[in-house]
Amino acid sequence: MANGLSASGFVTGGRAASHKWKVLGVGFAANASFSAAFSGIPTTAVYLRSGYHLGNEGLGLVLGMLGLGIAVSELPWGLLTDRWGDRRVLLLGLLSTAAALAGLALFAAPLGSHVPHVTTLALGLLLVGLLGGSVNGSSGRAVMAWFREGERGLAMSIRQTAVPAGGGLGALLLPVLASRFGFVSVYAVLALGCAITAGFAWRWLHEPAHVVDGDAAEAAGAADGQRAVDANTNGANANLANTSHVNTSHVNTSHVNTSQANANLANTGQAKTPSPLREIGIWRVALGAGALCVPQLAVVTFGTVFLHDFGHAGVLTISVAMAAVQAGAAIARVCSGRWTDRRGNRRAYMRGCSLLTAVLFAALALATGVAGMQHVALTPVTMILASMIVLGGVSASAWHGVAFTELATLAGTNRAGTALAIGNTCVFLTLFLTPLAIPPLLSLGSWPMVWAVASVSALLALPIFPRAPRMNSARVTQTC
């Protein structure tokens, strides 16, 4: 492929091909550090409610601000990544996010009798989301640039495991910090994590030569085309000037040569990768991902509440169940990336996850409805519901790396930042809307309705995701 990583031992600036694993490590650390914030802060909901004197409505608003900020900023950050490159955008994003979190620690944390207004907290978390949205697209574009086709599914899936890994670490650490040391320590630790990751990015995140020189090559190609036009035109004029008799064939030849050179120039311009914003296939993958995120985020944001309120589970059971969701999601993402690399069936896998997730959450809705009507032993019901939450949560999370690999592959390496931003916009818009939608659903139909809606959302992703191309159809080679 035109932009594929060279099989030679060195790819750019004397850096060995093994440098790609350092780049992948930076991408993992960047996503984990930011995931600890947007997935970890919601786990402190009980302490947020008491520390900031919030009602349920205020709590839902505050928790949704992070998702809103990320959703709004993803596309601008992705476009900027394709223009500036991964290194600049990732460094800018990590350092500015660290500064925003440090600002929360200094000015928006409850301290003694001082309780910041809910608007201050909401705006602060919105700013963190706006700045942190840079991490997703820039780190993903870097990984796509360094890994070849056949490796990218595994690499992107490893990178995507950073989301549950960072979220799990935040879930373990942040509630303890909030309860013992207050929210100053929560925001300060998150800021420190982003700053340390920025140091790793400064040291190791560099783009390979084929990406660094991509824009220069396009410009050179256009210049060569223009020079061809000039050369042929000048040659034709010289022939006309030096010939005493006008030779019709010379004139015609000059026109032919000029037209051919112009055509070559036009083809050079058209060879540029089209904007991902105009690619229907990219939008189908992104919208399908957004729909399939509804059940996943329902588990992440309200799974603990469901197990506590409905299943009457203890702290240990809840902690083990949610840890199992995150660990299972991480393992499933790596395995699915490797499996789809070998089989080349990313689209079929995404559609399969959609169907399986719909079935699992429909079963959870049914089990919840039956348990609510029957008087059965508490412990067996709690274990069954916890197990179903784990299975559903893993199924709803396993496809992330595969979907983002497909997005970047469809767009090509030089446009991967924009494509990943489109996908993340849809995903994090769901993160904003899902916590806001669940409380009204609970008031209307209790937990069975929540899980039923999650099942329907997963099923909606099935027709949205594009189908795999037929084997007998002509295959269009994508520049990547």
N, C-alpha and C positions, 0 to 999 in steps of 0.2 A: 504494500500500500504506500501511497505517496508520502504520507507522514509517519509511517511506521518506524519504530525504533530499530536502528541498525543492529544487525547481529554481530557486529564487530565488538572487540573487547572494550573499546573506548568510544564514547558517543559525543562528547563535547568537552572542550577545555581540559583534556587529560583525565576526565572523570570516568571511572570504570562503569561498565553496565550494571554492576552490583550497587551503584549509587542509588538506583531506583528504590531499593528497600529503605534507604534513609529518607527519601522523599515520601514513600508510603508511611513511614513512621511519623514524619512531621504532619502529614494529612490526618493520621489517626489521632495524634495528640491534639491537633487543633480542634477536630470535631469533638473529642472527648472533653476538652476543657470547656467548650461552649455548651455541650450537652449537659454537663454537670450543673450549668446555670438554668437552662430552659426546662430540663427534666427534673433537676434536683430541687429547685425552689418550690414547685408545687407539693413536694413531699413534706414541706414545713407548713402546710396549710393550717393545721391546728394552731401553731404558734403565730402564724401571720394573723389569724383571726383574733387571738387574744392580745398579741403585742401591739397591733395597730387599731384595736377596738373596731373590728369590721363585722358587718352582718354578712349573710350568705351572698347577697347581691353584690356587695362591695368586694367580697372575696373572689367571686366569679369574674368580675371586671378586672381585678388586678392580675389574676392568673392568665386571663386572655390577652393582656397587653403584650406579653413577650411574643406570643404567636402572631399577633397583629403586626408588631414591628418587623419581625422576620419576613412575613408574607409581603409587606409593602416594599421592603428594601431589597429582596432577593434579585429581582430583575435588573434594577439599576446596578447593583454590585456585579452581576453576571456580565452585563454589557461592558462595564469598566474593566473587568478581568480580561475579557477578550481584547481590549484596547491596550491596557497597561501591562498585562502579564500577571502570572500567579503570585510571584514573589512580592511585588509592591502592594497588591491588594490585600494579601494575607497578612503582611506585616502591619499595614495601616489598620485593618480590621481588628486584629488581635490587640494591638496597643490601645486603640480607641475604646474597645470594649472593656479592657482592663481599667482604663481611666474612668469610664462610666460607672463601673462597679465600685471603684474606689470612691467616686462621688456619692454613691448610695450609702456606703459605709460612713462617710463623713457627715452627710447632710440629711439622710432619709432613713436612718435607723432609730428605733425607739431607744431612748436613753434616760433612765430615771423616770421623772414625771413628764418628760417631753415625749409626746406622741405625734409624729408627723401626720399631716393630713393625707387622706387616701388619695387625693389628686397628685400629691407629690410622689407618692410611691408608684402610682400608675404611670405617670409621665417618666419616672426614672426607669421603670422596667420596659416601657415602650422604647426609650432611647437605647437600652441594652439590646433589645431585639433589632432595632434599626441598624446598629453598628455590627452586631454579631452575625447578621445575615451574610456578611462578606465571607465568612469562613467556609460555608458549604460549597459554593461554586468554585472558589479559587483553589481550594485543596483538591477538589475532584478533578479539575482541569489539569493540575500538575500530575496527578496519578495517571490520568489518561495519556498524557504526553510521554511519560517514561515507560509505560508498559505496552507491549504489542498485543494485537488481536490474538486471542487464545489464552492470554494471561489476564486480560482486563477484568473479566467477570470475577475472578478470584481476588484480584487487587482491590477492585471497587467494593466488593463484599467485605473484605477485611477492613477497609476504610469505614464502611457503614456500620461495622460492629462497634465502632467507637461511640455511636449514639447510645445503644443500651449499656455499654461499658461505663461511659461517663455518667449516664443517668443512674446506673446502679451505684456507682461510687458516691454520687451526690445524695442518693437516697439513704445510704448508710451513714454519711458524714454530716450532712447539713442539719437534719433534725437534732442530732446530738449537740452540735454547735449552737443552734438556736435556743435550745432548752437550757444549756449551761452557761453560755457566754453572750447570748443575744445576737441580734442580726448584724451588728458591726462585724463580728467574726465571720459570719456567713458570707457577706459581700467581700470582705477582705481576702478570704481564702480563694474565692472564685476569681478575684482580680489577680491574685498572685499566680494562679494556674494559667491564666491567659498570658500574663507577662512572661512566664517561664517558657511557654510554648512559642512565643514570639522570638525568644532567643534561639530556640532550636531552628525555627524557620530562617532566621538570619544566617545561621551557620550552614544549613544543609539544603535549603530549598533553592534550587537553580533549575532553569529550563534547559532541555536538550537543544542541540544546535538546530534541528529541523523546525522547532517552534520559534526559536529566537530569530532565525533567518526567514521565517515564513513570509512576513510582510515585505521584507526586502526582495525576496524572490518574486513576489507578485508585482512589485513596482518595477523590478528589472525586466520581467516579462513584458509588461506594458511598454516600457521604454524600447525594448528590442522590436516590438511590433511597430512602434512609431518610426524607429530608424529604418525599418524595412520599407515602410511607406515612402519615407523621404528618399531613400536610395533608388527605389524603382521609379519614382517621379522624376528625380534628377537625371537618371539614365535615359528616360524617355525624352526629356527636354533636350539632352545632348544629342541624341540621335536626330531629332527634328532640326536642330540648328546646323549640324554638320552635313546634312544631306541636301544636295542641290535640288533634287526633285522630291516632293512629298510622296513618301511611300505609304500607301494605305495600310499595308501589312504592319509597318513599324508603328503607326498610330494605334492600330488595333491592339498590337502586342503591348504597347505602353499602357493602354487602358486596362488590358487584362491583368498585367502585372500589378498595376496600382489597385485594381479591385481586389486581387488576391491578397495583397498586403493589408488592405483595409479589412478584409474578412478575417485575416489572421489576428489583427488587432482586436476586432470585435470578439473573436473567440477567446482571446486572452482575457478580456474583461469578463466574459461570461463564465470563464472557468473558475472564478472566485466562488467560494461556497456561499449559497444563498443564506439569508438570515434564518435562524431557527424559528423566529417569530412567524414566518410564513409557511412553515412545514406542518401540515395537518397531522402527520404521523407523530411528531414530537408532542403536539398538543393532546393527542389521544392517549399517549403514554402518561403524560403529566396529569390529565384529568382523571384517568383511571387510578393513578396513584393516590390522588386526593380522595377519591371515593373509598378506596380500600384502606385509607388511614383512619376512617371513622371508627371502626371496631377496635383498631389498635389503640387509638387515643382514648376511647371510652374506657378501656381497661387501665391504661396508664393513669388517667386522671381520676376515675371514679371506682376502679377495681377495689381499692382498699376500703372505700366507703361501703360498697356493696357487701363485701365479706364481713365487715364489722356490723352494719345495720341489719342486713337481711340474713346473713349466714351466722351471725353471732360468733364469729371467729375471734380467737385471742390474738394478741400481738405477735406471738411466735408464728402462728399459722399464717397470718397476713404477711409477715416479713418473708417467710420461706416461699410463699406463693408468688409474691412479686419479684423476689430474687430469681425464682425459677423462670418467670416470664422473660426477664432480662437476659439471663444466662442462655436459655433456650433460643431466644432470638439471635443472640450473637453467634452461637454454634450453627444455627440454621442458615444464617446469612453467608457464612464462610463455606459451608457445604454446598449450598445452592449455587454460589458463584463458581465453585470448581466444577460442579456437575454440569451446569449449563455451558461452561467453557468447552467441555469435552463433547457435548452433544449438539451445541449450537441451537438450542431450543429456548432462548430467553422468553420469547413471546408466549409460547405454549406454557411455560412455567408460571408466568404471571397470571395467565388466565386460569390455570389450575389452582393457584393460591386463592384467587378470587372465589372460585366455586367451593373449595374446601372450607374457607373462612365463613362463607354464607351458611353452609351446612352446620358447622360447629356452633355458630351463634344462634341459629334457629333452634338447635338442640338445647342450648343454654336457656333460651327464652322459654322453651317448653318445660324444661326441668324446674326453672324458677317458678313458673305458674303452677305446676303440680305441687311443688313443695309449699307454696303459699296457701294452697287449699287443703293440704293433708297435714294431719298431726303425726309426724314421724319423729324418730329419735334424732336428736340435734346433731350429735357427732357424725354419723354417717352422711347426713345431708351436707354438713359443712365441708367434709372431705371431698364429696362428689362435686360440689360447686367450685371449690378451690381448684380441683383438677381440671374442670372444664374451663375455668378462667385461664389457667396456664396453657392448655392446648389451644384455645382460641387466640390468646395473646401471641403465642409463638407463630401460629399460622398467619396471623394478620401482620406480622413483622418480618417474616422470613424473606420476602421478595425485594426488599429495598435496594440491596446492592445490584441485583439483576436489573431492576427497572432503571436505575441511574446509569448503569453501563449501557443499556439500550438507548437511553436519551443521548448520551455522549457519542455513541457510535453513529447514530442517525445524523447528528450535527457535524461530526468530524472534529478532530482535536482542536483546531484553531477557533472553533465556535462552541466548544464544549461548555465554556463558562456560562454562556447565555442559555443553552439547553438545560443545564443543571439548575440554573436559576428559575426557569419556567417550572420545572418539576418541584423545586422547593417552595415556590410561591403557592402552588396548589396544596402541597402538604401542610405548610404552616398556616395557610388560611383555614384549613380544617382544624388545626390546633387551636385557632382562635374561636371557631364556631362551635366545636363539639362541647367544651365545658359550659358554654352558654345555653346550649340546647338541652342538655341532660336534665337540669332542674325542672323545666316545664314538662318534660316527658314523665318525670317522676310524679309530678302533681296530677297528670292526666291518667296515667295507667300503671304506675309503679314500675318495678324493675323488669318484668317481662316485656313491656313496651320498649324500654331502652334497648334491650338486647335484640328485640325483633327489628327495630330500626337499624341497628348496627348490621344485622344480617342482610337486610334489604340493600343497605349501602354497599356492602361487599359484593352482592349480586349485581348491582348496577355497573360495577367496574368490569364485569365480564364482557358485555358488548362494546364497552368503550375501548378497552385494550385492543390494539390492532392484531389481526390474525397473522400467523406465520405465512410467508409467501409459499405458493405451491411449488413443488419440486420441478414440475415441467414448464414453469413460467420462466421467462428470461430474467436473469439475475442482474440487477444493476449494481455495479461496484461503487461503494461509497468511499470517498476520500476521507481517510481518518489518520 
